[in-house]
């Protein structure tokens, strides 16, 4: 990867990590406020709404972060018993299917943002902002998926054949 592309990717990853951490802190504070306000019999529904929006963004950005660190669950016992070329074919098929699914989420998120462009939440947040988590999160996940799986898709057969020789 080029130096500029690598630096951009590092900045993007840094920004996603900071944003996800910040959203977590905001969510914890919002939930704490909601719990305290309920115990005082003065429920603040806006705190719950903010927590839900933060959680949605955290989950969708966090999926990309988990992909980056290889923390998604995968069952590959049978795949590892296949010949290297078949492993590569299966990996390419699985990644293609995942990218298709992320593309569906991306397009649906854009459509939801368009439908809700004149709506706001009870806290006054424009509805496209919470819905933007879908295209942003799916695009980031797709990027991390391709980066993580590229070596397996491109070199899986050759790498294992070299180790066996």
N, C-alpha and C positions, 0 to 999 in steps of 0.2 A: 504494500500500500504506500502511496506517495506520502512524503513528509507533511504536506499541507492537509491532505485527507486524514492522516493519522492524528494530527493536532486537532482538527475539527471534531473528529470522533472522540478524542479525549475530553475536549471541552463539553461536548454533548453529554457524555457519560457523567462528567462532573456535575453538570447542571441538573441532569435527571436525578442523581443521588441527592443533591442539595434540595431540590424541589420535593422529592419524596420524603425526605427527613423532615422538612418544614411542614408538609401536609400532615405528617404523623403527629407532630407537636401540636398543631392547630386542632386536629381531631381529638387528641387526648384532653386538651383544655376545654374544647366545646362539650365533650361528654361529661367532664367533671362539673362544668357549669350547669349542665342539664340535670345531673344527679343532685347537686346541692339545691338547685332551684325547686326540684320536685319535693325534696325533703322540707323545704320552707313553704310548700303549697303555693308556689308561684312558678308554675312550669314555663319554661322558655322554649317554645317549639323551634325558634330560629337556631338555637344552639344545635339541636338535633339535625336540622337541615344542613347546616354547615358541616357537621360531622359526616353526614352521608355523602355530601359532595366531595369532601376530602378523601373519604374512603374509596369512592369510585375512582378518583384520579390515582390514589396510591396503588390500588389493585392493578389498574391498567398499566401504569408506569413500572410498577414492581414486577410485573410479568416479564418485561424486557430486562430488568436488572437480574432477575432470577435466571433468565436465559444466558445472560452474559457470564454468570458465575457457574453455569451448569447445574443449577439447583432444581430443575424440573424433574419430576419422576419419569423414568423411562424403563421399559422392560425390554431388554435386548438379548436375553439369554438365547433364544432361538436364532436371532439374526447373527449372533457371533459364531454360531455353529455352521453357518452357510459359507460357501466359497466367497472370496473377496469381491469378485465382480457382482455377485448377487447381493452382497451386503451394500455395495455402492448403489445398485439399482433400487433396492428397497429404501435406502436413505434418501435418494433423489425423489422417489415417489412420496415418501412421508413428508419431506420438506415442501414439495410442491403442493401437497394437500393442505399443509399448515398455512402456506402463503396464500392459497386460494381462500381459506377460511378467514385469515386476517384481512384479505382484500374485501371480503363481504362485510366484515365489521367496519372497515374503513369507509366504504361507500354508504352503509346504513347510518353511520355516525354523521357523515356530511349531510345526508338527507334529513336526519333528525334536527341538525343544527338549522337547516333551511326552514323546516316546518315551524320550529320554535323561535324564529328570529325576533318575533314581536312580543314574546312572553317573558315574564320575569318570575323568579321564585318569591316566596313570602318575605325574604330578606332583601329583595330588590336586585338580586344577581340575575343578569340576563341568562335565560335558559340555554342559549347556545354554549355558554361557558361550561356547564356540567357535561353537556353532550359532546363537547370537543375532546373529552377524555377518550372517547371511542376511536376517532381517527388518529389522534396523537399517540395514544397507547399502542394501537395496532401497528402503526408505522414504525414506532420505536422497536416493538417486539420483532417485527419482520426484519428490521436491520440487524438486530442482535442474533436472530435466528440464522440469517444468511452468513454472517461473520463466523458464528460458532460452527456451523455445519459445512462451510465451504471446504475445509481440508478433507472432511469425510466424503463429501460428494465428488471431489476432484481426484483425490489421491488414495482413497481407501484401498482399492485393489492393489495398487503399486506398492504402497507402504507395507502391507502385510506380506506380499510376495517377496519383498526384499528381506523382511525379517525371517521368513521361512528358509531362504536360501543360505 
